[in-house]
Amino acid sequence: MRPRDARAILFCAATSVAVFIVCLIVSGNYLVSAAVLAAYLAWILTRPRMVRVMRRLRGEPDWSNYFRDG
């Protein structure tokens, strides 16, 4: 796993926790917080960067060589 991929996954995890906690503090309702978190994750995981990260983690080759190391 490349350092860029690890940072992208860490960003996704950290911001997900932050979104849930902030929404829970603001609304005080777990169900609303979970719905907002689901919407946030649906948005963040469909971004092109995260789609490429997930493809690399599954082992799908990137034939474009756009993000090739070295």
GICOR-V776433 format. One record per run of one state. SS is the DSSP state (helix for helix, strand for strand, loop for the rest). FROM is the first residue (numbers start at 1). TO is the last residue. If there is no record, write none. Layout:
ss=(SS & SS)
from=(FROM & FROM)
to=(TO & TO)
This chain:
ss=(loop & helix & loop & helix & loop & helix & loop)
from=(1 & 3 & 28 & 30 & 45 & 48 & 59)
to=(2 & 27 & 29 & 44 & 47 & 58 & 70)
